[in-house]
Amino acid sequence: MTKLFLSLHVLAVVIAIGPVTVAASMFPRALRTAHGDPGDGDARSTLRLLHRICRVYGAVGIAVPVFGLATAGSLGVLGSGWLITSILLTAAAAGLLVLRILPGQDGALTAVQADDDTVTAPAVAARLAMLTGVFNLLWAVVTVLMIIRPGSTTGA
């Protein structure tokens, strides 16, 4: 059962988190492009698509900790420091996505669609790029912890 849970956990990471990290990373540049040429319908469509990818795959991403906890339970490592750290970092990444990145994208998208010049797209894009960079860094650290597993007694 452990191999099944681990396989589902890794698949969930690849299928859900991968697209979010890529789409969120592409959003700031697409925002600058859309703001630079307000008549460019393709740029607006790209923004909408990138935001939708982040929302949908972010929601699907709930499978990552679910299968991860099932895997950890079957391995008997729920109390391990590396796992607790990974859980906290995953929660921080999820919180960042839900509380800062998605609302920031939504606000920027709304402003671009309304041709609202009061929103400074370069500043919003820079902030979103920074938040996305932190989000991606959190996932990178979690990935390294999952591979290295300091103090692991599972033999891998």
Secondary structure, DSSP 8 states (H G I E B T S, - for coil): -HHHHHHHHHHHIIIIIHHHHHHHHHHHHHHHHHHH-TT-HHHHHHHHHHHHHHHHHHHHTTHHHHHHHHHHHHHT-TT-HHHHHHHHHHHHHHHHIIIIIHHHHHHHHHHHHTT-TTS-HHHHHHHHHHHHHHHHHHHHHHHHHHHH-TT--S--
